[in-house]
Amino acid sequence: MTEVNVEAYHMVVPQISINDNFSTKESIPNFIVSTSPVLENQVLDGVATLSLKNDDTKDISPTLLNLFTDDNGDHVMVHKVLAQLKRNGIRPFTDIRLEEMMNRLSVDPEGLTIQSEIGVKKTVSVAEFKEVSHSCALLLNKALSSNMIIPDFQGFCSEIKNIWEDLKKCRGGKNADYIPQLSRVNPNYLGISVCTIDGQRCSFGDTDIPFCIQSCSKALNYAINVAEHGPDFVHQYLGKEPSGVGFNQIGLDKNGLPHNPMINPGAISSCSILKKDECLADRFDFATSEYKKMAGEEFIGFSNATFLSEKSEADRNFAIGYYLKEHGVFPENVNLSETLDLYFQLCSVESTADSAAVISGTLANGGVCPTTKEVCVTADAVRNTLSLMYSCGMYDYSGEWAFEVGLPAKSGVAGSIFIVVPGVMGICVWSPPLDELGNSYRGILFAKKLIEKFAFHQFDTVQGDVKKIDPRLQIRQETREMQINNMLSASSNNDLVLLTRYIESGVDFNMPDYDNRTALHLAVCNGHLNVVRFLVEKGKVDVNFLDRWQSTALDEACKYEFEDIRSYLEKKGGLEGDVILQRATMQY
């Protein structure tokens, strides 16, 4: 048996769980192989075992840690670590992955002080920080170096915020009114929440207000069923085709099955499968516990008033149920009344935009929750679910959605849309007013604006639209001019985290701009001694590089009277430009 150590791949493929063992290449989830072609090549020869070290065998990178220590390098400034985590979309006070570290540090809610036996302090020793961060070292290494799926998360969030601001001005659509609970919801509510596969989070607007997930439950129920029973069993009772008719039409496909699980007949059939041999209470508990796992143990609730209203206005769904029973669609011995109750109950489950974004992120992450790393559903179940969400998830708008937006999604009549960018992120947008096809009016506008701005459409890679932003792009994909501009900006703004990423990517720090000035020149001009040290000692810059005015970094230090920088550069062999030119003339 070939032993394949995939410790390095855990940073790139976080979906691999600790100590996962795969006996064959075929048993490796598709999302792992597709994300890591190197890993695929290593298992082509036959049987392989993939092993991962536990998080607690890893330490945070010393190079990274040095960026957050005091001047003596002895103590870690925890508030700066937390600030960097927040900049990269990690929420240190609520992220379960950081819970042990945060508890041991006893950081206050503002993230500025640490409670300890000797009083209040802002730092901990390097040794202590390494000890308390063992359990989350891999996450810290990724987050503190901005080595996440969306490296410039602040820039990405800024664009999402701009879309949210634009949508707040939009008015259109009307709340669902077939039951009073939905019609009474404030139509001005608007929430947008994002969760990437690395657990990066951003939220704008009304993202903590509960709403019923309604038809979004259909996608989740199908995924749970496929994970539990396998696709062959499930599709004895369900089809895979878009129906071409309304979501609540009474009818079957050419094989005598509901067309797909995203419309009412298929969703009712799906509920008939869900833990079919157990009592109704246990079936409901099982489904909601699975929802909560996918939501990273965040909010999942239940609206009994909505359930009762759904049931009282359910003539059409009862007719569908009896039609399915008459045509032998259900498994044997199914109790139709309980099946319909379960269907209404799961439509009445509550979520928030924040917890729904994590659910969508779990689907984007191949069934592994981004914030807990728990395997919730199988990769095959996710693939099948996303395929059907892509083709059937948006009611009678599904075909146009696939054409215009090109992403798997599921909408519900309470105004939510669960959007999945496979391998990247999950998004939930919630705005109660619906368009004429039953989808959130502002949710549709959001998706269109998202695709106008970002290269997320499934076929954008074919088109290669240079006008769109691809927030996944890493440093190695930047042009030389972009690298130079970003390095100079980072040096000017004291951004050691970005500079560290460039070092790890092997970028040449001696690349000059049009004035022949390097990152070192800019760091000196702005008085950043720590950046100067970093560039000289880590970046191996030429301390005597001449700009177009024949000035060196030492000339800049003298010009701006930065004595500490001047002294440091002289110790490192720095010379003034005139001296270098004189020596060159003498040699000539």
WOMO-V37568 format. One record per backbone hydrogen bond with DSSP energy under -0.5 kcal/mol. NH is the residue of the N-H (numbers start at 1). CO is the residue of the C=O. If there is no record, write none. Layout:
# WOMO-V37568
nh:NH co:CO
nh:NH co:CO
This chain:
# WOMO-V37568
nh:2 co:47
nh:4 co:2
nh:4 co:49
nh:5 co:3
nh:6 co:4
nh:6 co:51
nh:10 co:6
nh:10 co:7
nh:11 co:7
nh:11 co:8
nh:12 co:8
nh:13 co:9
nh:16 co:13
nh:20 co:17
nh:27 co:24
nh:28 co:25
nh:32 co:29
nh:33 co:29
nh:34 co:30
nh:35 co:31
nh:36 co:32
nh:40 co:36
nh:41 co:37
nh:42 co:38
nh:43 co:39
nh:43 co:40
nh:44 co:41
nh:46 co:43
nh:48 co:23
nh:49 co:2
nh:51 co:4
nh:51 co:49
nh:57 co:54
nh:58 co:55
nh:65 co:61
nh:66 co:62
nh:67 co:63
nh:67 co:64
nh:68 co:65
nh:69 co:66
nh:70 co:75
nh:73 co:70
nh:76 co:124
nh:77 co:68
nh:78 co:76
nh:78 co:122
nh:79 co:122
nh:80 co:77
nh:81 co:77
nh:82 co:78
nh:83 co:79
nh:84 co:80
nh:85 co:81
nh:86 co:82
nh:87 co:83
nh:88 co:84
nh:89 co:86
nh:90 co:85
nh:92 co:90
nh:94 co:91
nh:95 co:91
nh:96 co:94
nh:97 co:371
nh:98 co:95
nh:99 co:96
nh:102 co:98
nh:103 co:99
nh:104 co:100
nh:105 co:101
nh:106 co:102
nh:107 co:102
nh:108 co:113
nh:111 co:108
nh:114 co:121
nh:115 co:106
nh:116 co:119
nh:119 co:116
nh:121 co:114
nh:124 co:76
nh:126 co:74
nh:129 co:125
nh:130 co:126
nh:131 co:127
nh:132 co:128
nh:133 co:129
nh:134 co:131
nh:136 co:133
nh:137 co:134
nh:140 co:136
nh:141 co:137
nh:142 co:138
nh:143 co:139
nh:144 co:140
nh:145 co:141
nh:146 co:143
nh:147 co:142
nh:148 co:146
nh:151 co:149
nh:151 co:471
nh:153 co:151
nh:156 co:152
nh:157 co:153
nh:158 co:154
nh:159 co:155
nh:160 co:156
nh:161 co:157
nh:162 co:158
nh:163 co:159
nh:164 co:160
nh:165 co:161
nh:166 co:162
nh:167 co:163
nh:168 co:164
nh:169 co:165
nh:169 co:166
nh:170 co:167
nh:174 co:434
nh:176 co:413
nh:182 co:179
nh:183 co:179
nh:184 co:180
nh:185 co:182
nh:189 co:186
nh:191 co:430
nh:192 co:204
nh:193 co:428
nh:194 co:202
nh:195 co:426
nh:196 co:200
nh:197 co:424
nh:199 co:196
nh:201 co:89
nh:202 co:194
nh:204 co:192
nh:206 co:190
nh:207 co:205
nh:210 co:208
nh:211 co:351
nh:213 co:349
nh:214 co:347
nh:216 co:213
nh:217 co:214
nh:218 co:215
nh:219 co:215
nh:219 co:216
nh:220 co:216
nh:221 co:217
nh:222 co:218
nh:223 co:219
nh:224 co:220
nh:225 co:221
nh:226 co:222
nh:227 co:223
nh:228 co:224
nh:229 co:225
nh:230 co:225
nh:230 co:226
nh:234 co:230
nh:235 co:231
nh:236 co:233
nh:237 co:234
nh:239 co:258
nh:241 co:259
nh:249 co:246
nh:251 co:249
nh:253 co:257
nh:256 co:253
nh:258 co:237
nh:263 co:260
nh:264 co:247
nh:267 co:263
nh:268 co:264
nh:269 co:265
nh:270 co:266
nh:271 co:267
nh:272 co:268
nh:273 co:269
nh:273 co:270
nh:274 co:270
nh:276 co:273
nh:278 co:275
nh:283 co:279
nh:284 co:280
nh:285 co:281
nh:286 co:282
nh:287 co:283
nh:288 co:284
nh:289 co:285
nh:290 co:286
nh:291 co:287
nh:292 co:288
nh:293 co:289
nh:294 co:290
nh:295 co:291
nh:296 co:293
nh:297 co:292
nh:298 co:295
nh:301 co:350
nh:303 co:348
nh:304 co:302
nh:307 co:303
nh:308 co:304
nh:309 co:305
nh:310 co:306
nh:311 co:307
nh:312 co:308
nh:313 co:309
nh:314 co:311
nh:318 co:314
nh:319 co:315
nh:320 co:316
nh:321 co:317
nh:322 co:318
nh:323 co:319
nh:324 co:320
nh:325 co:321
nh:326 co:322
nh:327 co:323
nh:328 co:325
nh:329 co:324
nh:334 co:331
nh:336 co:334
nh:339 co:335
nh:340 co:336
nh:341 co:337
nh:342 co:338
nh:343 co:339
nh:344 co:340
nh:345 co:341
nh:346 co:342
nh:347 co:343
nh:348 co:344
nh:348 co:345
nh:349 co:346
nh:350 co:301
nh:351 co:211
nh:354 co:207
nh:356 co:352
nh:357 co:353
nh:358 co:354
nh:359 co:355
nh:360 co:356
nh:361 co:357
nh:362 co:358
nh:363 co:359
nh:364 co:360
nh:365 co:361
nh:366 co:363
nh:367 co:362
nh:368 co:362
nh:368 co:365
nh:369 co:367
nh:369 co:374
nh:373 co:369
nh:376 co:367
nh:376 co:374
nh:377 co:367
nh:382 co:378
nh:383 co:379
nh:384 co:380
nh:385 co:381
nh:386 co:382
nh:387 co:383
nh:388 co:384
nh:389 co:385
nh:390 co:386
nh:391 co:387
nh:392 co:388
nh:393 co:389
nh:395 co:392
nh:397 co:394
nh:398 co:395
nh:401 co:397
nh:402 co:398
nh:403 co:399
nh:404 co:400
nh:405 co:401
nh:406 co:401
nh:408 co:420
nh:410 co:418
nh:411 co:393
nh:412 co:416
nh:415 co:412
nh:417 co:429
nh:418 co:410
nh:419 co:417
nh:419 co:427
nh:420 co:408
nh:421 co:425
nh:422 co:420
nh:423 co:364
nh:424 co:421
nh:425 co:421
nh:426 co:195
nh:427 co:419
nh:428 co:193
nh:429 co:417
nh:430 co:191
nh:431 co:415
nh:434 co:174
nh:435 co:439
nh:438 co:435
nh:441 co:433
nh:444 co:440
nh:445 co:441
nh:446 co:442
nh:447 co:443
nh:448 co:444
nh:449 co:445
nh:450 co:446
nh:451 co:447
nh:452 co:448
nh:453 co:449
nh:454 co:450
nh:455 co:469
nh:456 co:454
nh:458 co:406
nh:460 co:457
nh:463 co:459
nh:464 co:460
nh:465 co:460
nh:466 co:464
nh:468 co:465
nh:469 co:453
nh:471 co:469
nh:473 co:470
nh:477 co:474
nh:478 co:475
nh:483 co:479
nh:484 co:480
nh:485 co:481
nh:486 co:482
nh:487 co:483
nh:488 co:484
nh:489 co:485
nh:490 co:486
nh:491 co:487
nh:492 co:488
nh:493 co:489
nh:494 co:491
nh:495 co:490
nh:496 co:494
nh:499 co:495
nh:500 co:496
nh:501 co:497
nh:502 co:498
nh:503 co:499
nh:504 co:500
nh:505 co:501
nh:506 co:503
nh:507 co:502
nh:509 co:507
nh:511 co:508
nh:513 co:517
nh:516 co:513
nh:519 co:509
nh:522 co:518
nh:523 co:519
nh:524 co:520
nh:525 co:521
nh:526 co:522
nh:527 co:524
nh:528 co:523
nh:529 co:527
nh:532 co:528
nh:533 co:529
nh:534 co:530
nh:535 co:531
nh:536 co:532
nh:537 co:533
nh:538 co:534
nh:539 co:534
nh:541 co:535
nh:543 co:541
nh:545 co:542
nh:547 co:551
nh:548 co:515
nh:550 co:547
nh:553 co:543
nh:556 co:552
nh:557 co:553
nh:558 co:554
nh:559 co:555
nh:560 co:556
nh:561 co:558
nh:562 co:557
nh:563 co:561
nh:566 co:562
nh:567 co:563
nh:568 co:564
nh:569 co:565
nh:570 co:566
nh:571 co:567
nh:572 co:568
nh:573 co:570
nh:574 co:569
nh:580 co:576
nh:581 co:577
nh:582 co:578
nh:583 co:579
nh:584 co:580
nh:585 co:581
nh:586 co:582
nh:587 co:583
nh:588 co:584
